[in-house]
């Protein structure tokens, strides 16, 4: 396939608050499509991880450099012709706007679940720097997808398998189903 006919890379952003299942869903999607995913948490500077680990929520000044690093990675992948799956809280539209600056097309999937389900998931999670005590601050910050944003909101209490199938059935994401692992 020539470069002129190849579809634009798609960045599938699996978003939501902590405990919504972003990593679990991204792993399901990676297994089904072969498209690699990036965990936004690895792009956090150590200072952000320490701040959250001490029970302090991040502010916008903490988040901008992190989001810009993630956007730059997405662009680098797209410039190689690769689609990506990205997990990122992307709590505010302004944060998603930064990710939309990446080369390629972005599609957001907001994982939505009741607070008690999220809290229970966070309590059993091991080795994560984000304490359950910060869940409320994330929920207070979360802005749902606007009508002008490409994306959907899904029920994160469904099984990972059914959510992955639902996500892959979206017409805008057919490029992911056919791309496979980059060489």
N, C-alpha and C positions, 0 to 999 in steps of 0.2 A: 504494500500500500504506500503510495507516495505521500510526502509531507503535505501536499495540497489537499488531499482527500481525507487525511487522518482527522478524526474529531478532536476538538480541543480537550485537553486534560480536564478531568472533573475532580474537585476536592470535596469529598463527602465529609462534612464536619458533624460528628456525633457529639451533641452538646447536652448540657444539663448540670444540675448541682451535683455535689458529691453524693455517692451512693446510688445514683440513677442507673448505673450499669454501662457507662460509656465504654470502658475497657472490654467488658464481656461481649458487648455487641460488636465492637470493632474487631475483636479476635474472631468472632463468628463470620463476619463479612470478609476478613482477610482469608480465612480458610476456604470460603466458598468462591472467592473471586481471584485469589492470588495477588490482589492489589495490596501492597504493604501499607501499614498504618504507622502513624507517629503518635506517641502519647505526649500531649502538650505539657504534662507535668515535668518531663525531662528538660524542657526549655526554660523552666523557672530558674532564676539565679538562686544560689544558696541562701542569700539574704531573705528571699521570699519564703523559701521552705522553712527557715528558722522562725520567721515571723508567724507563719501559720501554725507551726509546731508548738509555739508558745501560747497559742490561743488567740492571737490577734488577727483580725481579718485584713486582707489586702485592700489597699485603696487604688484609685485610678493610676496614681503615679507609680505604684508598684507594678501594675499590670501592663502599662504601655510598652516598655522594653521587651517584656515576655511575649506579648502578642506580635510585636514587630519581628522578633526572632522566628516565631512560628510561621508568620507570613513569608519571611525570607526563605525558609526551608521549603514551603509549599511552592513558591516561585521557582526555586532551583530545580525541584522535581518536575514541574511543568515545562521548564525550558529544555529538559531532557526528553519531553514527550510523555511523562508519566503522570497518571492519575494517582490520587492518594486517598487514604482514609485517615482522618485526624480526630482524635478525641480532645475536646477542649470545653471548658465550662461555658465560655462565650455568653456570659450572663446578660450583658447589655447589648443593645443594638449597636452602640458606638464601638464595642469590642468586635462585633461581627463585621462592622464596616472596615476595620483594620484588616481582617482576614480576607475580605472581599477585594482588597487591593492586590492580592496575589494574582499572578498570571494564571489563566485558566478560568473555569467556571466553578462556582461554589454552590453547594446544596447543603442545607442545614437540617438535621434531624434532632428535634428537641425531645429528650426522654423525660416524660412526666410521670410522677408517682406521688402518692400521699406522703406527707411528712413522716408519719409513723413508720412506713415501709423504708423510707430513706434512712431514718435514724437507726432502725434495726440492722440494716445492711452495713452501715458505718461502724456499728458496735462490734460486729464480728470480723470486720476487715483487719488484717494484720499488716504491719509494716508500712502504713501510709502516714505521711506527715500531716495530713489534714484531720484534726480532731472533730468528733461529732458535735462538740460544743459550737462549732462555727457554721453548722448547717442552717440555723435560723438566719444568720447574716447573709448567706447565699440566697436563700429563698426570698428575703426582703429585697435583694439586689436584682433578682431574675426578672428580665423583661421578655415576655413571650415573643414569638415571631410575629412581625407585622405582615400585613397583606402584601406589601411590596417586596418581601424577602422570599427568595426561592427556598422552600423548605416545608416540612410537615412536623406536627407534634404527634407523638405516638405514646401509647400507654405502656410505660416501662414495667408494669407488673406482669405483662405477658411473658411467655418463655423467650429466652434468647433466640431459639431456633425460629419461632414464629415471627419475632421482630425482624430478624435478618431476612427472612423470606418476604415480609411486607416491604421492607426497605428496597430490596432488590427488584421488586415488582414495579417500582416507579419508573415511568418512561424516561425521565431525565437522567436516570442512572444506568441506562443500558450499556454505555461505554465501559462501566466498571465490570459488568458481567462478561464482557468480551475481551478485555485487555490482558488479563493475566499478569504474571510477574515480569517486571522489566528485566532486560538482559544486561 
